[in-house]
Structures are given as structure tokens and as C-alpha cells.
Amino acid sequence: MVSRDTKVHLGTVGITLLVLLSVEYAGLLPESESTIGVIALASYGAIFGGAHLYLAIRGDDGMVPAAARWRYVATLAVVLVAGVVYVVAGSVVVGPVTIGTVALAVAGVAAATYLVTESIDAYRSSSV
């Protein structure tokens, strides 16, 4: 039997791909590299985080607790925003560093923080 989580994930991926293919078929995608990058990041966000966001809003504790879903969605949002900043303004120099370097550092710190937080939460839940 297929779990509710799997059904929601498959639905989210299907809808995202259907929208992307429809927009491409209609010729509505722009030619700008940065715009295509932003659209790609938005589609990645919908594919990787859409189902978690939906299930977190519902408060559904299926295979993953709702609190862990919210942490995942928040981390994904930070990483995607950093990715958009990197794509749009990555080559702009501010002081001794580029904006892209700062965006990559923010994404890395967010990912590391997520891993540490999830590890601590998993340890606490297994110790009870």
C-alpha cells in the first residue's frame, strides 16, 4: 500500500512538471539566463518542498513529524533564496567578496544547521 506521504509527493512532482511543460510548450519561458535560473530554483523548491509544506500546514504526522517538516521547509526556503541571490547577483562585488560567495556561505550554514538540529531531535526522540 502506498503511503499518504508518497501520494502527496507524487502529486506535487506531477503538478510541478505539468506546469513547467505547459509553460514551455506555450512559449512563455523567457530567454534570460537569470530568469531561467530563478524558474529552475522555484521548480526545485516545489518538487522538494511542496509536499512537506502541504503536509506541515495540515499538521499531518505521517512518516515525518510536522515539526521536522517545518524545519525542512524553512531550510529549503533559505537555501532557495540564497540560490536566487547567487543566480541574480552572484558576480556583484561588495568589499572583498562577491555576493555569490556570501550566498553560498549562507546556504552552507543553513544546511549544516539543519543537519545538526535534525540530529539532536532524532537523538532526543530515540532516548525517550
N, CA, C and O atoms as a DFTB+ gen file, in Angstrom:
512 C
 N C O
     1  1       0.842      -1.185       0.000
     2  2       0.000       0.000       0.000
     3  2       0.883       1.242       0.000
     4  3       1.867       1.318       0.735
     5  1       0.527       2.187      -0.812
     6  2       1.296       3.416      -0.930
     7  2       0.882       4.370       0.187
     8  3      -0.306       4.559       0.447
     9  1       1.876       4.970       0.846
    10  2       1.586       5.860       1.968
    11  2       1.030       7.197       1.485
    12  3       1.159       7.558       0.315
    13  1       0.417       7.909       2.401
    14  2      -0.123       9.234       2.094
    15  2       0.995      10.180       1.673
    16  3       0.819      10.975       0.750
    17  1       2.151      10.102       2.347
    18  2       3.288      10.953       2.006
    19  2       3.705      10.752       0.552
    20  3       3.952      11.718      -0.171
    21  1       3.782       9.495       0.132
    22  2       4.192       9.197      -1.243
    23  2       3.188       9.746      -2.240
    24  3       3.578      10.294      -3.271
    25  1       1.912       9.609      -1.951
    26  2       0.878      10.137      -2.851
    27  2       0.990      11.651      -2.986
    28  3       0.884      12.189      -4.088
    29  1       1.204      12.334      -1.867
    30  2       1.320      13.794      -1.907
    31  2       2.582      14.202      -2.657
    32  3       2.551      15.148      -3.445
    33  1       3.699      13.500      -2.423
    34  2       4.939      13.810      -3.137
    35  2       4.768      13.604      -4.641
    36  3       5.181      14.451      -5.433
    37  1       4.167      12.494      -5.034
    38  2       3.958      12.238      -6.459
    39  2       3.040      13.289      -7.080
    40  3       3.277      13.737      -8.201
    41  1       2.001      13.680      -6.360
    42  2       1.111      14.724      -6.862
    43  2       1.820      16.055      -7.036
    44  3       1.609      16.749      -8.030
    45  1       2.655      16.415      -6.077
    46  2       3.394      17.675      -6.155
    47  2       4.368      17.670      -7.324
    48  3       4.453      18.647      -8.069
    49  1       5.095      16.583      -7.487
    50  2       6.043      16.478      -8.602
    51  2       5.294      16.514      -9.928
    52  3       5.718      17.198     -10.860
    53  1       4.196      15.791     -10.020
    54  2       3.415      15.775     -11.251
    55  2       2.872      17.142     -11.626
    56  3       2.948      17.547     -12.786
    57  1       2.328      17.852     -10.652
    58  2       1.791      19.192     -10.920
    59  2       2.905      20.143     -11.342
    60  3       2.736      20.920     -12.282
    61  1       4.039      20.085     -10.656
    62  2       5.157      20.970     -10.995
    63  2       5.651      20.706     -12.409
    64  3       5.853      21.644     -13.181
    65  1       5.845      19.448     -12.751
    66  2       6.318      19.122     -14.096
    67  2       5.284      19.484     -15.154
    68  3       5.644      19.945     -16.238
    69  1       4.009      19.281     -14.853
    70  2       2.952      19.646     -15.790
    71  2       2.943      21.150     -16.047
    72  3       2.802      21.585     -17.190
    73  1       3.093      21.940     -14.992
    74  2       3.136      23.399     -15.152
    75  2       4.355      23.815     -15.967
    76  3       4.240      24.641     -16.873
    77  1       5.523      23.250     -15.654
    78  2       6.734      23.601     -16.400
    79  2       6.619      23.233     -17.876
    80  3       6.982      24.029     -18.742
    81  1       6.122      22.045     -18.165
    82  2       5.971      21.630     -19.561
    83  2       4.930      22.474     -20.289
    84  3       5.106      22.796     -21.464
    85  1       3.850      22.834     -19.604
    86  2       2.820      23.675     -20.221
    87  2       3.358      25.059     -20.548
    88  3       3.094      25.600     -21.621
    89  1       4.110      25.623     -19.622
    90  2       4.683      26.952     -19.849
    91  2       5.699      26.903     -20.987
    92  3       5.750      27.812     -21.814
    93  1       6.500      25.853     -21.030
    94  2       7.476      25.704     -22.111
    95  2       6.773      25.510     -23.453
    96  3       7.163      26.120     -24.450
    97  1       5.750      24.674     -23.485
    98  2       5.018      24.412     -24.720
    99  2       4.326      25.674     -25.227
   100  3       4.251      25.899     -26.435
   101  1       3.823      26.495     -24.312
   102  2       3.155      27.738     -24.700
   103  2       4.147      28.815     -25.113
   104  3       3.745      29.852     -25.642
   105  1       5.432      28.589     -24.881
   106  2       6.449      29.564     -25.266
   107  2       6.536      30.749     -24.325
   108  3       6.947      31.833     -24.740
   109  1       6.163      30.572     -23.080
   110  2       6.154      31.674     -22.126
   111  2       7.443      31.808     -21.333
   112  3       7.609      32.776     -20.592
   113  1       8.363      30.853     -21.472
   114  2       9.620      30.949     -20.729
   115  2      10.513      32.020     -21.341
   116  3      10.695      32.049     -22.559
   117  1      11.065      32.887     -20.526
   118  2      11.947      33.935     -21.042
   119  2      13.311      33.366     -21.428
   120  3      13.648      32.231     -21.089
   121  1      14.074      34.166     -22.132
   122  2      15.384      33.733     -22.610
   123  2      16.517      34.135     -21.679
   124  3      17.644      33.675     -21.861
   125  1      16.257      34.970     -20.700
   126  2      17.286      35.454     -19.793
   127  2      17.822      34.315     -18.932
   128  3      17.051      33.523     -18.390
   129  1      19.147      34.236     -18.809
   130  2      19.764      33.177     -18.005
   131  2      19.344      33.255     -16.542
   132  3      19.034      32.238     -15.922
   133  1      19.335      34.466     -15.996
   134  2      18.988      34.591     -14.581
   135  2      17.522      34.240     -14.334
   136  3      17.194      33.658     -13.300
   137  1      16.646      34.582     -15.263
   138  2      15.233      34.247     -15.097
   139  2      15.018      32.741     -15.184
   140  3      14.228      32.178     -14.426
   141  1      15.712      32.097     -16.096
   142  2      15.616      30.641     -16.199
   143  2      16.147      29.991     -14.923
   144  3      15.592      28.997     -14.455
   145  1      17.221      30.548     -14.359
   146  2      17.757      30.032     -13.099
   147  2      16.768      30.164     -11.957
   148  3      16.620      29.249     -11.147
   149  1      16.092      31.302     -11.892
   150  2      15.093      31.519     -10.837
   151  2      13.919      30.554     -11.013
   152  3      13.415      30.005     -10.033
   153  1      13.484      30.346     -12.256
   154  2      12.389      29.408     -12.510
   155  2      12.805      27.985     -12.141
   156  3      12.013      27.229     -11.578
   157  1      14.036      27.626     -12.455
   158  2      14.539      26.293     -12.091
   159  2      14.563      26.124     -10.576
   160  3      14.167      25.078     -10.063
   161  1      15.022      27.141      -9.860
   162  2      15.052      27.061      -8.396
   163  2      13.638      26.976      -7.817
   164  3      13.401      26.242      -6.858
   165  1      12.709      27.724      -8.396
   166  2      11.322      27.661      -7.925
   167  2      10.732      26.269      -8.156
   168  3      10.006      25.747      -7.310
   169  1      11.046      25.677      -9.300
   170  2      10.534      24.328      -9.559
   171  2      11.185      23.307      -8.631
   172  3      10.513      22.385      -8.169
   173  1      12.475      23.453      -8.350
   174  2      13.127      22.575      -7.376
   175  2      12.474      22.730      -6.006
   176  3      12.254      21.748      -5.297
   177  1      12.168      23.966      -5.645
   178  2      11.507      24.204      -4.363
   179  2      10.152      23.530      -4.295
   180  3       9.793      22.943      -3.274
   181  1       9.393      23.615      -5.387
   182  2       8.079      22.969      -5.413
   183  2       8.213      21.454      -5.371
   184  3       7.436      20.777      -4.697
   185  1       9.194      20.920      -6.088
   186  2       9.370      19.468      -6.120
   187  2       9.853      18.945      -4.771
   188  3       9.304      17.975      -4.248
   189  1      10.878      19.583      -4.209
   190  2      11.471      19.067      -2.978
   191  2      10.741      19.505      -1.710
   192  3      10.820      18.820      -0.690
   193  1      10.036      20.627      -1.756
   194  2       9.407      21.124      -0.543
   195  2       7.902      21.237      -0.578
   196  3       7.276      21.445       0.462
   197  1       7.305      21.106      -1.749
   198  2       5.866      21.299      -1.865
   199  2       5.050      20.350      -1.011
   200  3       4.131      20.769      -0.308
   201  1       5.384      19.084      -1.073
   202  2       4.639      18.091      -0.292
   203  2       4.869      18.285       1.199
   204  3       3.938      18.151       1.993
   205  1       6.097      18.598       1.584
   206  2       6.374      18.833       3.000
   207  2       5.615      20.060       3.501
   208  3       5.093      20.054       4.615
   209  1       5.552      21.108       2.684
   210  2       4.808      22.304       3.077
   211  2       3.323      21.981       3.235
   212  3       2.701      22.377       4.220
   213  1       2.762      21.270       2.273
   214  2       1.350      20.896       2.338
   215  2       1.050      20.069       3.586
   216  3       0.093      20.345       4.310
   217  1       1.872      19.059       3.828
   218  2       1.638      18.191       4.986
   219  2       1.918      18.909       6.305
   220  3       1.285      18.606       7.317
   221  1       2.860      19.859       6.309
   222  2       3.139      20.624       7.528
   223  2       1.980      21.565       7.852
   224  3       1.607      21.713       9.015
   225  1       1.415      22.196       6.834
   226  2       0.272      23.085       7.056
   227  2      -0.910      22.292       7.614
   228  3      -1.622      22.769       8.498
   229  1      -1.113      21.098       7.102
   230  2      -2.190      20.230       7.608
   231  2      -1.885      19.687       8.990
   232  3      -2.788      19.225       9.687
   233  1      -0.608      19.737       9.400
   234  2      -0.219      19.181      10.686
   235  2      -0.203      17.667      10.672
   236  3      -0.329      17.024      11.714
   237  1      -0.047      17.103       9.486
   238  2      -0.099      15.655       9.308
   239  2       1.213      15.015       9.735
   240  3       2.262      15.268       9.143
   241  1       1.144      14.184      10.769
   242  2       2.323      13.443      11.228
   243  2       2.289      12.050      10.620
   244  3       1.935      11.077      11.286
   245  1       2.655      11.965       9.366
   246  2       2.698      10.659       8.718
   247  2       4.006       9.978       9.048
   248  3       4.234       9.572      10.187
   249  1       4.852       9.854       8.066
   250  2       6.152       9.218       8.264
   251  2       7.154      10.179       8.899
   252  3       8.139       9.754       9.501
   253  1       6.894      11.467       8.760
   254  2       7.792      12.503       9.279
   255  2       6.975      13.415      10.191
   256  3       5.879      13.824       9.808
   257  1       7.472      13.749      11.386
   258  2       6.744      14.658      12.276
   259  2       6.575      16.051      11.651
   260  3       7.414      16.496      10.868
   261  1       5.496      16.720      12.004
   262  2       5.210      18.040      11.439
   263  2       6.309      19.045      11.771
   264  3       6.645      19.882      10.933
   265  1       6.872      18.981      12.968
   266  2       7.949      19.913      13.334
   267  2       9.166      19.724      12.438
   268  3       9.814      20.700      12.059
   269  1       9.481      18.483      12.099
   270  2      10.606      18.222      11.198
   271  2      10.298      18.724       9.794
   272  3      11.192      19.203       9.096
   273  1       9.045      18.620       9.380
   274  2       8.662      19.156       8.060
   275  2       8.858      20.668       8.024
   276  3       9.375      21.208       7.046
   277  1       8.443      21.354       9.096
   278  2       8.611      22.804       9.133
   279  2      10.087      23.186       9.092
   280  3      10.459      24.146       8.417
   281  1      10.926      22.449       9.803
   282  2      12.366      22.733       9.762
   283  2      12.915      22.528       8.353
   284  3      13.733      23.317       7.879
   285  1      12.466      21.475       7.691
   286  2      12.927      21.206       6.328
   287  2      12.482      22.314       5.376
   288  3      13.272      22.789       4.561
   289  1      11.226      22.721       5.479
   290  2      10.705      23.773       4.601
   291  2      11.444      25.088       4.843
   292  3      11.767      25.798       3.891
   293  1      11.714      25.418       6.101
   294  2      12.441      26.654       6.413
   295  2      13.862      26.612       5.860
   296  3      14.339      27.596       5.294
   297  1      14.535      25.483       6.019
   298  2      15.891      25.353       5.490
   299  2      15.885      25.431       3.974
   300  3      16.733      26.096       3.380
   301  1      14.938      24.757       3.349
   302  2      14.842      24.801       1.893
   303  2      14.584      26.221       1.405
   304  3      15.138      26.634       0.387
   305  1      13.750      26.972       2.119
   306  2      13.479      28.358       1.737
   307  2      14.746      29.203       1.799
   308  3      15.004      29.998       0.895
   309  1      15.536      29.040       2.855
   310  2      16.788      29.802       2.976
   311  2      17.744      29.428       1.850
   312  3      18.359      30.303       1.241
   313  1      17.870      28.140       1.573
   314  2      18.779      27.692       0.513
   315  2      18.303      28.186      -0.851
   316  3      19.124      28.591      -1.674
   317  1      17.002      28.162      -1.104
   318  2      16.488      28.637      -2.388
   319  2      16.659      30.143      -2.551
   320  3      17.005      30.614      -3.634
   321  1      16.421      30.897      -1.489
   322  2      16.638      32.350      -1.569
   323  2      18.114      32.646      -1.807
   324  3      18.453      33.527      -2.597
   325  1      18.986      31.917      -1.129
   326  2      20.425      32.087      -1.369
   327  2      20.769      31.724      -2.808
   328  3      21.612      32.373      -3.428
   329  1      20.129      30.703      -3.337
   330  2      20.350      30.330      -4.734
   331  2      19.886      31.400      -5.699
   332  3      20.562      31.679      -6.690
   333  1      18.737      32.003      -5.421
   334  2      18.248      33.094      -6.274
   335  2      19.206      34.278      -6.223
   336  3      19.511      34.875      -7.256
   337  1      19.679      34.618      -5.031
   338  2      20.649      35.715      -4.898
   339  2      21.909      35.385      -5.678
   340  3      22.470      36.252      -6.348
   341  1      22.358      34.144      -5.600
   342  2      23.557      33.721      -6.327
   343  2      23.357      33.841      -7.838
   344  3      24.245      34.309      -8.550
   345  1      22.192      33.418      -8.322
   346  2      21.927      33.453      -9.761
   347  2      21.770      34.884     -10.257
   348  3      22.293      35.237     -11.315
   349  1      21.058      35.704      -9.503
   350  2      20.740      37.057      -9.967
   351  2      21.899      38.026      -9.754
   352  3      22.210      38.814     -10.647
   353  1      22.546      37.983      -8.582
   354  2      23.566      38.987      -8.262
   355  2      24.866      38.358      -7.794
   356  3      25.610      38.979      -7.035
   357  1      25.155      37.153      -8.224
   358  2      26.321      36.434      -7.728
   359  2      27.656      37.057      -8.055
   360  3      28.625      36.870      -7.320
   361  1      27.724      37.793      -9.144
   362  2      29.015      38.354      -9.553
   363  2      29.256      39.765      -9.025
   364  3      30.321      40.334      -9.265
   365  1      28.298      40.332      -8.319
   366  2      28.458      41.679      -7.770
   367  2      29.455      41.627      -6.612
   368  3      29.351      40.780      -5.724
   369  1      30.417      42.545      -6.637
   370  2      31.448      42.581      -5.599
   371  2      31.079      43.636      -4.565
   372  3      30.810      44.788      -4.906
   373  1      31.070      43.230      -3.297
   374  2      30.851      44.145      -2.183
   375  2      32.035      43.973      -1.250
   376  3      32.189      42.936      -0.604
   377  1      32.856      44.985      -1.188
   378  2      34.071      44.870      -0.386
   379  2      34.995      43.835      -1.003
   380  3      35.209      43.841      -2.215
   381  1      35.538      42.955      -0.193
   382  2      36.484      41.968      -0.720
   383  2      35.839      40.686      -1.258
   384  3      36.545      39.841      -1.808
   385  1      34.521      40.517      -1.115
   386  2      33.874      39.277      -1.540
   387  2      32.747      39.557      -2.519
   388  3      32.235      40.673      -2.608
   389  1      32.374      38.515      -3.251
   390  2      31.227      38.638      -4.141
   391  2      29.961      38.227      -3.390
   392  3      30.015      37.513      -2.388
   393  1      28.837      38.690      -3.895
   394  2      27.546      38.320      -3.310
   395  2      27.348      36.803      -3.418
   396  3      26.756      36.184      -2.533
   397  1      27.843      36.218      -4.495
   398  2      27.730      34.773      -4.677
   399  2      28.417      33.992      -3.577
   400  3      27.901      32.969      -3.126
   401  1      29.573      34.460      -3.140
   402  2      30.290      33.795      -2.055
   403  2      29.486      33.850      -0.762
   404  3      29.401      32.861      -0.033
   405  1      28.905      34.994      -0.483
   406  2      28.079      35.144       0.722
   407  2      26.842      34.247       0.627
   408  3      26.459      33.611       1.609
   409  1      26.221      34.196      -0.553
   410  2      25.035      33.354      -0.732
   411  2      25.366      31.881      -0.524
   412  3      24.601      31.154       0.109
   413  1      26.497      31.442      -1.053
   414  2      26.904      30.046      -0.852
   415  2      27.198      29.755       0.616
   416  3      26.878      28.677       1.117
   417  1      27.806      30.716       1.302
   418  2      28.090      30.536       2.730
   419  2      26.792      30.438       3.529
   420  3      26.674      29.601       4.424
   421  1      25.832      31.282       3.210
   422  2      24.535      31.242       3.903
   423  2      23.850      29.898       3.667
   424  3      23.308      29.304       4.599
   425  1      23.873      29.416       2.423
   426  2      23.260      28.121       2.117
   427  2      23.970      26.994       2.865
   428  3      23.321      26.084       3.379
   429  1      25.284      27.052       2.924
   430  2      26.042      26.028       3.640
   431  2      25.763      26.028       5.130
   432  3      25.600      24.970       5.736
   433  1      25.708      27.217       5.723
   434  2      25.407      27.318       7.158
   435  2      23.984      26.829       7.437
   436  3      23.743      26.153       8.437
   437  1      23.048      27.170       6.558
   438  2      21.666      26.703       6.743
   439  2      21.593      25.181       6.670
   440  3      20.912      24.555       7.482
   441  1      22.282      24.587       5.715
   442  2      22.272      23.126       5.584
   443  2      22.924      22.460       6.794
   444  3      22.413      21.466       7.310
   445  1      24.045      23.005       7.242
   446  2      24.726      22.435       8.413
   447  2      23.864      22.568       9.666
   448  3      23.787      21.640      10.470
   449  1      23.220      23.714       9.831
   450  2      22.334      23.925      10.977
   451  2      21.168      22.943      10.948
   452  3      20.776      22.398      11.980
   453  1      20.625      22.726       9.768
   454  2      19.528      21.763       9.627
   455  2      19.976      20.361      10.035
   456  3      19.275      19.672      10.776
   457  1      21.132      19.947       9.555
   458  2      21.624      18.609       9.895
   459  2      21.860      18.450      11.397
   460  3      21.515      17.421      11.979
   461  1      22.442      19.464      12.016
   462  2      22.689      19.397      13.460
   463  2      21.365      19.370      14.226
   464  3      21.198      18.581      15.156
   465  1      20.435      20.226      13.835
   466  2      19.140      20.288      14.519
   467  2      18.378      18.972      14.389
   468  3      17.811      18.481      15.365
   469  1      18.363      18.405      13.190
   470  2      17.678      17.128      12.991
   471  2      18.362      16.002      13.760
   472  3      17.694      15.113      14.289
   473  1      19.681      16.037      13.823
   474  2      20.411      15.013      14.578
   475  2      20.078      15.091      16.063
   476  3      19.848      14.067      16.706
   477  1      20.054      16.295      16.601
   478  2      19.721      16.472      18.017
   479  2      18.291      16.014      18.287
   480  3      18.035      15.329      19.277
   481  1      17.361      16.390      17.413
   482  2      15.965      16.000      17.604
   483  2      15.798      14.481      17.510
   484  3      15.041      13.891      18.281
   485  1      16.491      13.860      16.583
   486  2      16.409      12.399      16.455
   487  2      16.991      11.713      17.683
   488  3      16.456      10.707      18.151
   489  1      18.078      12.251      18.201
   490  2      18.683      11.676      19.404
   491  2      17.733      11.786      20.592
   492  3      17.553      10.832      21.350
   493  1      17.127      12.963      20.743
   494  2      16.202      13.162      21.867
   495  2      14.981      12.258      21.760
   496  3      14.511      11.722      22.764
   497  1      14.469      12.088      20.548
   498  2      13.276      11.252      20.400
   499  2      13.597       9.766      20.564
   500  3      12.721       8.980      20.927
   501  1      14.835       9.379      20.303
   502  2      15.198       7.967      20.477
   503  2      15.558       7.648      21.924
   504  3      15.543       6.483      22.323
   505  1      15.881       8.668      22.711
   506  2      16.273       8.456      24.103
   507  2      15.084       8.338      25.040
   508  3      15.226       7.882      26.175
   509  1      13.932       8.738      24.579
   510  2      12.745       8.747      25.439
   511  2      12.151       7.387      25.596
   512  3      11.147       7.229      26.290
